[in-house]
Amino acid sequence: MIFGQDRTELRQMYVDAWRKARNGEVMSQLEVQIAEVIADHPEYHPVLTGKGTEESFAPEGGETNPFLHMGLHLALRDQVATDRPPGIRAVFKAIAARAQDRLDAEHRAIGCLAETLWEAQSQNKAPDEQQYLERLERLARGRS
């Protein structure tokens, strides 16, 4: 597993990658990917340079967990790069063609990913890749 189960350790990876990127330090490929996602989200920079890594980010209070959000971007980018599940690369290309830009396309697609993961977690089963692709295909056709 690339990321550990420890929340503090996971969040520290983001902090370290961002610090290395800002300081021009040598980075692993994963750190480069993390830093690219962070660069796309300037609204999260204060969290990564302050004490935000210790916060809970309760959705009940209307808070977005920046680490979860950025993790979904990383997951989606990996899925598209590896075409896993099969067909996602073509579907994402269609979503991107309808979007304002790459980041807008990713934000649209990670909604489908988040919903699929939430369902899997709530039902205590593996994510349904077919259902996920169907959601993305509806999005690509302009329907949600």
C-alpha positions, 0 to 999 in steps of 0.5 A: 500500500502506498499510503499507510493507515495512519492519518498523521503519516498520510497527511505528513506526506502531503506537507513534506511533498509541498515543502520539497516542491516549494524549496526545489528539493529532490522528490520521488515521483509520488511526491511530484504527483502530490505537489501537482495536486496541491499546486492546483488547490491554493485554497489548501496551502494554509492547511499544509503550512500550518497546523491544519494537519491536525484538524478533523474536517467534519462534513457535518459542519460543512467542511471539506477534508482537503486531504480526502479531496486531494487524494481523490484527485490522485486516485482519479489521475492514477486511474486515467493514467493506467486505464483502470478500470478499463475504459476510464481513460476514454470516458474521462477524455469525454468529460474533459471535452465538456469541462472548462479545463482539466481541473474542472473535469477532475472535480466533476469526475471525483464526485462520481468516485466519491459516491462510489467509494461512499457506497462501497464503504457503507455497504462494506464491500468492494467498489462497483467499478461498473457502476462507477463507469456508468456514473462517469459515462452519464457525466460525459453525456451531460447527465448526472 
